[in-house]
Amino acid sequence: MGEIVNLRRVRKRKDREDAAERAGQNRVLHGMPKAERTVLAARKDKANRALDQHRLETGEGE
């Protein structure tokens, strides 16, 4: 004979685990302070500008 399982407890445990996983994902996405976000955006913009400055213009395709 199998083990007796309280379905309500199993459901609640699964809901808690799902909520904890979702919270972890949200912390990764939204847990960055504003100052860190602005520094990251500035670095990204600088890298894009540096890449565009080193681009060769061939005059083709225009």
mmCIF file of the N, C-alpha and C atoms, coordinates in Angstrom:
data_MODEL
# 
_entry.id   MODEL 
# 
loop_
_atom_site.group_PDB 
_atom_site.id 
_atom_site.type_symbol 
_atom_site.label_atom_id 
_atom_site.label_alt_id 
_atom_site.label_comp_id 
_atom_site.label_asym_id 
_atom_site.label_entity_id 
_atom_site.label_seq_id 
_atom_site.pdbx_PDB_ins_code 
_atom_site.Cartn_x 
_atom_site.Cartn_y 
_atom_site.Cartn_z 
_atom_site.occupancy 
_atom_site.B_iso_or_equiv 
_atom_site.pdbx_formal_charge 
_atom_site.auth_seq_id 
_atom_site.auth_comp_id 
_atom_site.auth_asym_id 
_atom_site.auth_atom_id 
_atom_site.pdbx_PDB_model_num 
ATOM 1   N N  . MET A 1 1  ? 0.836  -1.171 0.000   1.00 0.00 ? 1  MET A N  1 
ATOM 2   C CA . MET A 1 1  ? 0.000  0.000  0.000   1.00 0.00 ? 1  MET A CA 1 
ATOM 3   C C  . MET A 1 1  ? 0.884  1.239  0.000   1.00 0.00 ? 1  MET A C  1 
ATOM 4   N N  . GLY A 1 2  ? 0.450  2.256  -0.687  1.00 0.00 ? 2  GLY A N  1 
ATOM 5   C CA . GLY A 1 2  ? 1.230  3.478  -0.832  1.00 0.00 ? 2  GLY A CA 1 
ATOM 6   C C  . GLY A 1 2  ? 1.110  4.402  0.369   1.00 0.00 ? 2  GLY A C  1 
ATOM 7   N N  . GLU A 1 3  ? 1.917  5.407  0.350   1.00 0.00 ? 3  GLU A N  1 
ATOM 8   C CA . GLU A 1 3  ? 1.924  6.402  1.425   1.00 0.00 ? 3  GLU A CA 1 
ATOM 9   C C  . GLU A 1 3  ? 0.726  7.330  1.262   1.00 0.00 ? 3  GLU A C  1 
ATOM 10  N N  . ILE A 1 4  ? 0.105  7.703  2.355   1.00 0.00 ? 4  ILE A N  1 
ATOM 11  C CA . ILE A 1 4  ? -1.040 8.606  2.336   1.00 0.00 ? 4  ILE A CA 1 
ATOM 12  C C  . ILE A 1 4  ? -0.508 10.033 2.175   1.00 0.00 ? 4  ILE A C  1 
ATOM 13  N N  . VAL A 1 5  ? -1.065 10.747 1.188   1.00 0.00 ? 5  VAL A N  1 
ATOM 14  C CA . VAL A 1 5  ? -0.590 12.088 0.863   1.00 0.00 ? 5  VAL A CA 1 
ATOM 15  C C  . VAL A 1 5  ? -1.743 13.067 1.007   1.00 0.00 ? 5  VAL A C  1 
ATOM 16  N N  . ASN A 1 6  ? -1.492 14.146 1.723   1.00 0.00 ? 6  ASN A N  1 
ATOM 17  C CA . ASN A 1 6  ? -2.479 15.208 1.838   1.00 0.00 ? 6  ASN A CA 1 
ATOM 18  C C  . ASN A 1 6  ? -2.302 16.113 0.623   1.00 0.00 ? 6  ASN A C  1 
ATOM 19  N N  . LEU A 1 7  ? -3.268 16.084 -0.292  1.00 0.00 ? 7  LEU A N  1 
ATOM 20  C CA . LEU A 1 7  ? -3.150 16.805 -1.551  1.00 0.00 ? 7  LEU A CA 1 
ATOM 21  C C  . LEU A 1 7  ? -3.066 18.316 -1.347  1.00 0.00 ? 7  LEU A C  1 
ATOM 22  N N  . ARG A 1 8  ? -3.727 18.816 -0.328  1.00 0.00 ? 8  ARG A N  1 
ATOM 23  C CA . ARG A 1 8  ? -3.688 20.246 -0.058  1.00 0.00 ? 8  ARG A CA 1 
ATOM 24  C C  . ARG A 1 8  ? -2.273 20.675 0.305   1.00 0.00 ? 8  ARG A C  1 
ATOM 25  N N  . ARG A 1 9  ? -1.590 19.890 1.127   1.00 0.00 ? 9  ARG A N  1 
ATOM 26  C CA . ARG A 1 9  ? -0.213 20.217 1.519   1.00 0.00 ? 9  ARG A CA 1 
ATOM 27  C C  . ARG A 1 9  ? 0.732  20.150 0.326   1.00 0.00 ? 9  ARG A C  1 
ATOM 28  N N  . VAL A 1 10 ? 0.544  19.143 -0.514  1.00 0.00 ? 10 VAL A N  1 
ATOM 29  C CA . VAL A 1 10 ? 1.391  19.001 -1.704  1.00 0.00 ? 10 VAL A CA 1 
ATOM 30  C C  . VAL A 1 10 ? 1.195  20.200 -2.625  1.00 0.00 ? 10 VAL A C  1 
ATOM 31  N N  . ARG A 1 11 ? -0.058 20.601 -2.820  1.00 0.00 ? 11 ARG A N  1 
ATOM 32  C CA . ARG A 1 11 ? -0.350 21.744 -3.681  1.00 0.00 ? 11 ARG A CA 1 
ATOM 33  C C  . ARG A 1 11 ? 0.261  23.021 -3.125  1.00 0.00 ? 11 ARG A C  1 
ATOM 34  N N  . LYS A 1 12 ? 0.120  23.232 -1.819  1.00 0.00 ? 12 LYS A N  1 
ATOM 35  C CA . LYS A 1 12 ? 0.678  24.428 -1.193  1.00 0.00 ? 12 LYS A CA 1 
ATOM 36  C C  . LYS A 1 12 ? 2.207  24.430 -1.274  1.00 0.00 ? 12 LYS A C  1 
ATOM 37  N N  . ARG A 1 13 ? 2.835  23.269 -1.090  1.00 0.00 ? 13 ARG A N  1 
ATOM 38  C CA . ARG A 1 13 ? 4.291  23.180 -1.174  1.00 0.00 ? 13 ARG A CA 1 
ATOM 39  C C  . ARG A 1 13 ? 4.754  23.527 -2.586  1.00 0.00 ? 13 ARG A C  1 
ATOM 40  N N  . LYS A 1 14 ? 4.042  22.995 -3.586  1.00 0.00 ? 14 LYS A N  1 
ATOM 41  C CA . LYS A 1 14 ? 4.396  23.286 -4.974  1.00 0.00 ? 14 LYS A CA 1 
ATOM 42  C C  . LYS A 1 14 ? 4.210  24.766 -5.274  1.00 0.00 ? 14 LYS A C  1 
ATOM 43  N N  . ASP A 1 15 ? 3.142  25.372 -4.782  1.00 0.00 ? 15 ASP A N  1 
ATOM 44  C CA . ASP A 1 15 ? 2.919  26.803 -4.989  1.00 0.00 ? 15 ASP A CA 1 
ATOM 45  C C  . ASP A 1 15 ? 4.039  27.629 -4.363  1.00 0.00 ? 15 ASP A C  1 
ATOM 46  N N  . ARG A 1 16 ? 4.486  27.247 -3.161  1.00 0.00 ? 16 ARG A N  1 
ATOM 47  C CA . ARG A 1 16 ? 5.584  27.963 -2.506  1.00 0.00 ? 16 ARG A CA 1 
ATOM 48  C C  . ARG A 1 16 ? 6.872  27.840 -3.299  1.00 0.00 ? 16 ARG A C  1 
ATOM 49  N N  . GLU A 1 17 ? 7.153  26.646 -3.813  1.00 0.00 ? 17 GLU A N  1 
ATOM 50  C CA . GLU A 1 17 ? 8.366  26.441 -4.606  1.00 0.00 ? 17 GLU A CA 1 
ATOM 51  C C  . GLU A 1 17 ? 8.314  27.258 -5.888  1.00 0.00 ? 17 GLU A C  1 
ATOM 52  N N  . ASP A 1 18 ? 7.155  27.299 -6.541  1.00 0.00 ? 18 ASP A N  1 
ATOM 53  C CA . ASP A 1 18 ? 7.003  28.097 -7.761  1.00 0.00 ? 18 ASP A CA 1 
ATOM 54  C C  . ASP A 1 18 ? 7.174  29.582 -7.464  1.00 0.00 ? 18 ASP A C  1 
ATOM 55  N N  . ALA A 1 19 ? 6.607  30.036 -6.346  1.00 0.00 ? 19 ALA A N  1 
ATOM 56  C CA . ALA A 1 19 ? 6.729  31.446 -5.973  1.00 0.00 ? 19 ALA A CA 1 
ATOM 57  C C  . ALA A 1 19 ? 8.184  31.799 -5.658  1.00 0.00 ? 19 ALA A C  1 
ATOM 58  N N  . ALA A 1 20 ? 8.897  30.898 -5.014  1.00 0.00 ? 20 ALA A N  1 
ATOM 59  C CA . ALA A 1 20 ? 10.301 31.157 -4.697  1.00 0.00 ? 20 ALA A CA 1 
ATOM 60  C C  . ALA A 1 20 ? 11.133 31.229 -5.978  1.00 0.00 ? 20 ALA A C  1 
ATOM 61  N N  . GLU A 1 21 ? 10.844 30.364 -6.935  1.00 0.00 ? 21 GLU A N  1 
ATOM 62  C CA . GLU A 1 21 ? 11.571 30.396 -8.210  1.00 0.00 ? 21 GLU A CA 1 
ATOM 63  C C  . GLU A 1 21 ? 11.282 31.697 -8.957  1.00 0.00 ? 21 GLU A C  1 
ATOM 64  N N  . ARG A 1 22 ? 10.019 32.099 -8.993  1.00 0.00 ? 22 ARG A N  1 
ATOM 65  C CA . ARG A 1 22 ? 9.630  33.344 -9.654  1.00 0.00 ? 22 ARG A CA 1 
ATOM 66  C C  . ARG A 1 22 ? 10.285 34.542 -8.975  1.00 0.00 ? 22 ARG A C  1 
ATOM 67  N N  . ALA A 1 23 ? 10.358 34.519 -7.649  1.00 0.00 ? 23 ALA A N  1 
ATOM 68  C CA . ALA A 1 23 ? 10.987 35.611 -6.913  1.00 0.00 ? 23 ALA A CA 1 
ATOM 69  C C  . ALA A 1 23 ? 12.478 35.704 -7.252  1.00 0.00 ? 23 ALA A C  1 
ATOM 70  N N  . GLY A 1 24 ? 13.114 34.559 -7.392  1.00 0.00 ? 24 GLY A N  1 
ATOM 71  C CA . GLY A 1 24 ? 14.524 34.552 -7.764  1.00 0.00 ? 24 GLY A CA 1 
ATOM 72  C C  . GLY A 1 24 ? 14.745 35.154 -9.141  1.00 0.00 ? 24 GLY A C  1 
ATOM 73  N N  . GLN A 1 25 ? 13.877 34.830 -10.084 1.00 0.00 ? 25 GLN A N  1 
ATOM 74  C CA . GLN A 1 25 ? 13.981 35.403 -11.427 1.00 0.00 ? 25 GLN A CA 1 
ATOM 75  C C  . GLN A 1 25 ? 13.743 36.905 -11.391 1.00 0.00 ? 25 GLN A C  1 
ATOM 76  N N  . ASN A 1 26 ? 12.783 37.352 -10.599 1.00 0.00 ? 26 ASN A N  1 
ATOM 77  C CA . ASN A 1 26 ? 12.505 38.784 -10.496 1.00 0.00 ? 26 ASN A CA 1 
ATOM 78  C C  . ASN A 1 26 ? 13.653 39.525 -9.840  1.00 0.00 ? 26 ASN A C  1 
ATOM 79  N N  . ARG A 1 27 ? 14.313 38.892 -8.870  1.00 0.00 ? 27 ARG A N  1 
ATOM 80  C CA . ARG A 1 27 ? 15.461 39.535 -8.239  1.00 0.00 ? 27 ARG A CA 1 
ATOM 81  C C  . ARG A 1 27 ? 16.572 39.766 -9.252  1.00 0.00 ? 27 ARG A C  1 
ATOM 82  N N  . VAL A 1 28 ? 16.742 38.800 -10.147 1.00 0.00 ? 28 VAL A N  1 
ATOM 83  C CA . VAL A 1 28 ? 17.769 38.944 -11.175 1.00 0.00 ? 28 VAL A CA 1 
ATOM 84  C C  . VAL A 1 28 ? 17.392 40.070 -12.130 1.00 0.00 ? 28 VAL A C  1 
ATOM 85  N N  . LEU A 1 29 ? 16.126 40.132 -12.527 1.00 0.00 ? 29 LEU A N  1 
ATOM 86  C CA . LEU A 1 29 ? 15.702 41.124 -13.510 1.00 0.00 ? 29 LEU A CA 1 
ATOM 87  C C  . LEU A 1 29 ? 15.583 42.523 -12.931 1.00 0.00 ? 29 LEU A C  1 
ATOM 88  N N  . HIS A 1 30 ? 15.026 42.638 -11.754 1.00 0.00 ? 30 HIS A N  1 
ATOM 89  C CA . HIS A 1 30 ? 14.675 43.946 -11.215 1.00 0.00 ? 30 HIS A CA 1 
ATOM 90  C C  . HIS A 1 30 ? 15.465 44.335 -9.979  1.00 0.00 ? 30 HIS A C  1 
ATOM 91  N N  . GLY A 1 31 ? 16.383 43.510 -9.542  1.00 0.00 ? 31 GLY A N  1 
ATOM 92  C CA . GLY A 1 31 ? 17.070 43.761 -8.291  1.00 0.00 ? 31 GLY A CA 1 
ATOM 93  C C  . GLY A 1 31 ? 18.304 44.621 -8.405  1.00 0.00 ? 31 GLY A C  1 
ATOM 94  N N  . MET A 1 32 ? 18.517 45.259 -9.544  1.00 0.00 ? 32 MET A N  1 
ATOM 95  C CA . MET A 1 32 ? 19.708 46.062 -9.740  1.00 0.00 ? 32 MET A CA 1 
ATOM 96  C C  . MET A 1 32 ? 19.424 47.510 -9.330  1.00 0.00 ? 32 MET A C  1 
ATOM 97  N N  . PRO A 1 33 ? 20.267 48.108 -8.502  1.00 0.00 ? 33 PRO A N  1 
ATOM 98  C CA . PRO A 1 33 ? 20.062 49.503 -8.120  1.00 0.00 ? 33 PRO A CA 1 
ATOM 99  C C  . PRO A 1 33 ? 20.156 50.434 -9.333  1.00 0.00 ? 33 PRO A C  1 
ATOM 100 N N  . LYS A 1 34 ? 19.540 51.587 -9.218  1.00 0.00 ? 34 LYS A N  1 
ATOM 101 C CA . LYS A 1 34 ? 19.490 52.535 -10.321 1.00 0.00 ? 34 LYS A CA 1 
ATOM 102 C C  . LYS A 1 34 ? 20.889 52.968 -10.746 1.00 0.00 ? 34 LYS A C  1 
ATOM 103 N N  . ALA A 1 35 ? 21.765 53.223 -9.786  1.00 0.00 ? 35 ALA A N  1 
ATOM 104 C CA . ALA A 1 35 ? 23.126 53.652 -10.111 1.00 0.00 ? 35 ALA A CA 1 
ATOM 105 C C  . ALA A 1 35 ? 23.842 52.584 -10.933 1.00 0.00 ? 35 ALA A C  1 
ATOM 106 N N  . GLU A 1 36 ? 23.664 51.339 -10.574 1.00 0.00 ? 36 GLU A N  1 
ATOM 107 C CA . GLU A 1 36 ? 24.302 50.249 -11.307 1.00 0.00 ? 36 GLU A CA 1 
ATOM 108 C C  . GLU A 1 36 ? 23.716 50.126 -12.704 1.00 0.00 ? 36 GLU A C  1 
ATOM 109 N N  . ARG A 1 37 ? 22.396 50.317 -12.838 1.00 0.00 ? 37 ARG A N  1 
ATOM 110 C CA . ARG A 1 37 ? 21.767 50.271 -14.158 1.00 0.00 ? 37 ARG A CA 1 
ATOM 111 C C  . ARG A 1 37 ? 22.305 51.379 -15.058 1.00 0.00 ? 37 ARG A C  1 
ATOM 112 N N  . THR A 1 38 ? 22.475 52.593 -14.511 1.00 0.00 ? 38 THR A N  1 
ATOM 113 C CA . THR A 1 38 ? 22.967 53.695 -15.328 1.00 0.00 ? 38 THR A CA 1 
ATOM 114 C C  . THR A 1 38 ? 24.415 53.465 -15.743 1.00 0.00 ? 38 THR A C  1 
ATOM 115 N N  . VAL A 1 39 ? 25.235 52.925 -14.849 1.00 0.00 ? 39 VAL A N  1 
ATOM 116 C CA . VAL A 1 39 ? 26.622 52.618 -15.205 1.00 0.00 ? 39 VAL A CA 1 
ATOM 117 C C  . VAL A 1 39 ? 26.659 51.559 -16.296 1.00 0.00 ? 39 VAL A C  1 
ATOM 118 N N  . LEU A 1 40 ? 25.847 50.548 -16.166 1.00 0.00 ? 40 LEU A N  1 
ATOM 119 C CA . LEU A 1 40 ? 25.794 49.484 -17.166 1.00 0.00 ? 40 LEU A CA 1 
ATOM 120 C C  . LEU A 1 40 ? 25.342 50.036 -18.519 1.00 0.00 ? 40 LEU A C  1 
ATOM 121 N N  . ALA A 1 41 ? 24.335 50.893 -18.519 1.00 0.00 ? 41 ALA A N  1 
ATOM 122 C CA . ALA A 1 41 ? 23.851 51.493 -19.763 1.00 0.00 ? 41 ALA A CA 1 
ATOM 123 C C  . ALA A 1 41 ? 24.921 52.383 -20.386 1.00 0.00 ? 41 ALA A C  1 
ATOM 124 N N  . ALA A 1 42 ? 25.646 53.136 -19.566 1.00 0.00 ? 42 ALA A N  1 
ATOM 125 C CA . ALA A 1 42 ? 26.705 54.002 -20.085 1.00 0.00 ? 42 ALA A CA 1 
ATOM 126 C C  . ALA A 1 42 ? 27.823 53.176 -20.709 1.00 0.00 ? 42 ALA A C  1 
ATOM 127 N N  . ARG A 1 43 ? 28.199 52.096 -20.069 1.00 0.00 ? 43 ARG A N  1 
ATOM 128 C CA . ARG A 1 43 ? 29.242 51.226 -20.630 1.00 0.00 ? 43 ARG A CA 1 
ATOM 129 C C  . ARG A 1 43 ? 28.798 50.623 -21.957 1.00 0.00 ? 43 ARG A C  1 
ATOM 130 N N  . LYS A 1 44 ? 27.531 50.226 -22.017 1.00 0.00 ? 44 LYS A N  1 
ATOM 131 C CA . LYS A 1 44 ? 27.004 49.636 -23.242 1.00 0.00 ? 44 LYS A CA 1 
ATOM 132 C C  . LYS A 1 44 ? 26.998 50.671 -24.367 1.00 0.00 ? 44 LYS A C  1 
ATOM 133 N N  . ASP A 1 45 ? 26.571 51.898 -24.066 1.00 0.00 ? 45 ASP A N  1 
ATOM 134 C CA . ASP A 1 45 ? 26.565 52.959 -25.070 1.00 0.00 ? 45 ASP A CA 1 
ATOM 135 C C  . ASP A 1 45 ? 27.982 53.262 -25.554 1.00 0.00 ? 45 ASP A C  1 
ATOM 136 N N  . LYS A 1 46 ? 28.931 53.327 -24.644 1.00 0.00 ? 46 LYS A N  1 
ATOM 137 C CA . LYS A 1 46 ? 30.317 53.611 -25.009 1.00 0.00 ? 46 LYS A CA 1 
ATOM 138 C C  . LYS A 1 46 ? 30.873 52.513 -25.911 1.00 0.00 ? 46 LYS A C  1 
ATOM 139 N N  . ALA A 1 47 ? 30.578 51.265 -25.586 1.00 0.00 ? 47 ALA A N  1 
ATOM 140 C CA . ALA A 1 47 ? 31.049 50.152 -26.405 1.00 0.00 ? 47 ALA A CA 1 
ATOM 141 C C  . ALA A 1 47 ? 30.431 50.217 -27.803 1.00 0.00 ? 47 ALA A C  1 
ATOM 142 N N  . ASN A 1 48 ? 29.158 50.555 -27.893 1.00 0.00 ? 48 ASN A N  1 
ATOM 143 C CA . ASN A 1 48 ? 28.500 50.667 -29.195 1.00 0.00 ? 48 ASN A CA 1 
ATOM 144 C C  . ASN A 1 48 ? 29.088 51.815 -30.014 1.00 0.00 ? 48 ASN A C  1 
ATOM 145 N N  . ARG A 1 49 ? 29.367 52.953 -29.363 1.00 0.00 ? 49 ARG A N  1 
ATOM 146 C CA . ARG A 1 49 ? 29.975 54.081 -30.064 1.00 0.00 ? 49 ARG A CA 1 
ATOM 147 C C  . ARG A 1 49 ? 31.368 53.719 -30.565 1.00 0.00 ? 49 ARG A C  1 
ATOM 148 N N  . ALA A 1 50 ? 32.149 53.037 -29.737 1.00 0.00 ? 50 ALA A N  1 
ATOM 149 C CA . ALA A 1 50 ? 33.504 52.649 -30.137 1.00 0.00 ? 50 ALA A CA 1 
ATOM 150 C C  . ALA A 1 50 ? 33.443 51.680 -31.319 1.00 0.00 ? 50 ALA A C  1 
ATOM 151 N N  . LEU A 1 51 ? 32.489 50.785 -31.314 1.00 0.00 ? 51 LEU A N  1 
ATOM 152 C CA . LEU A 1 51 ? 32.336 49.845 -32.412 1.00 0.00 ? 51 LEU A CA 1 
ATOM 153 C C  . LEU A 1 51 ? 31.950 50.572 -33.694 1.00 0.00 ? 51 LEU A C  1 
ATOM 154 N N  . ASP A 1 52 ? 31.032 51.520 -33.586 1.00 0.00 ? 52 ASP A N  1 
ATOM 155 C CA . ASP A 1 52 ? 30.611 52.284 -34.765 1.00 0.00 ? 52 ASP A CA 1 
ATOM 156 C C  . ASP A 1 52 ? 31.746 53.149 -35.303 1.00 0.00 ? 52 ASP A C  1 
ATOM 157 N N  . GLN A 1 53 ? 32.606 53.657 -34.458 1.00 0.00 ? 53 GLN A N  1 
ATOM 158 C CA . GLN A 1 53 ? 33.719 54.499 -34.903 1.00 0.00 ? 53 GLN A CA 1 
ATOM 159 C C  . GLN A 1 53 ? 34.745 53.692 -35.684 1.00 0.00 ? 53 GLN A C  1 
ATOM 160 N N  . HIS A 1 54 ? 34.855 52.422 -35.427 1.00 0.00 ? 54 HIS A N  1 
ATOM 161 C CA . HIS A 1 54 ? 35.830 51.589 -36.105 1.00 0.00 ? 54 HIS A CA 1 
ATOM 162 C C  . HIS A 1 54 ? 35.251 50.883 -37.335 1.00 0.00 ? 54 HIS A C  1 
ATOM 163 N N  . ARG A 1 55 ? 34.045 51.225 -37.684 1.00 0.00 ? 55 ARG A N  1 
ATOM 164 C CA . ARG A 1 55 ? 33.395 50.616 -38.835 1.00 0.00 ? 55 ARG A CA 1 
ATOM 165 C C  . ARG A 1 55 ? 33.969 51.207 -40.121 1.00 0.00 ? 55 ARG A C  1 
ATOM 166 N N  . LEU A 1 56 ? 34.193 50.378 -41.106 1.00 0.00 ? 56 LEU A N  1 
ATOM 167 C CA . LEU A 1 56 ? 34.718 50.827 -42.390 1.00 0.00 ? 56 LEU A CA 1 
ATOM 168 C C  . LEU A 1 56 ? 33.547 51.161 -43.320 1.00 0.00 ? 56 LEU A C  1 
ATOM 169 N N  . GLU A 1 57 ? 33.634 52.311 -43.944 1.00 0.00 ? 57 GLU A N  1 
ATOM 170 C CA . GLU A 1 57 ? 32.616 52.714 -44.914 1.00 0.00 ? 57 GLU A CA 1 
ATOM 171 C C  . GLU A 1 57 ? 33.109 52.342 -46.300 1.00 0.00 ? 57 GLU A C  1 
ATOM 172 N N  . THR A 1 58 ? 32.388 51.477 -46.989 1.00 0.00 ? 58 THR A N  1 
ATOM 173 C CA . THR A 1 58 ? 32.796 51.057 -48.318 1.00 0.00 ? 58 THR A CA 1 
ATOM 174 C C  . THR A 1 58 ? 32.036 51.783 -49.400 1.00 0.00 ? 58 THR A C  1 
ATOM 175 N N  . GLY A 1 59 ? 30.910 52.371 -49.111 1.00 0.00 ? 59 GLY A N  1 
ATOM 176 C CA . GLY A 1 59 ? 30.113 53.080 -50.102 1.00 0.00 ? 59 GLY A CA 1 
ATOM 177 C C  . GLY A 1 59 ? 29.202 52.149 -50.889 1.00 0.00 ? 59 GLY A C  1 
ATOM 178 N N  . GLU A 1 60 ? 29.263 50.878 -50.637 1.00 0.00 ? 60 GLU A N  1 
ATOM 179 C CA . GLU A 1 60 ? 28.398 49.925 -51.331 1.00 0.00 ? 60 GLU A CA 1 
ATOM 180 C C  . GLU A 1 60 ? 27.037 49.862 -50.657 1.00 0.00 ? 60 GLU A C  1 
ATOM 181 N N  . GLY A 1 61 ? 26.032 49.517 -51.443 1.00 0.00 ? 61 GLY A N  1 
ATOM 182 C CA . GLY A 1 61 ? 24.705 49.307 -50.888 1.00 0.00 ? 61 GLY A CA 1 
ATOM 183 C C  . GLY A 1 61 ? 23.915 50.576 -50.681 1.00 0.00 ? 61 GLY A C  1 
ATOM 184 N N  . GLU A 1 62 ? 24.420 51.672 -51.168 1.00 0.00 ? 62 GLU A N  1 
ATOM 185 C CA . GLU A 1 62 ? 23.670 52.922 -50.988 1.00 0.00 ? 62 GLU A CA 1 
ATOM 186 C C  . GLU A 1 62 ? 23.121 53.414 -52.295 1.00 0.00 ? 62 GLU A C  1 
# 
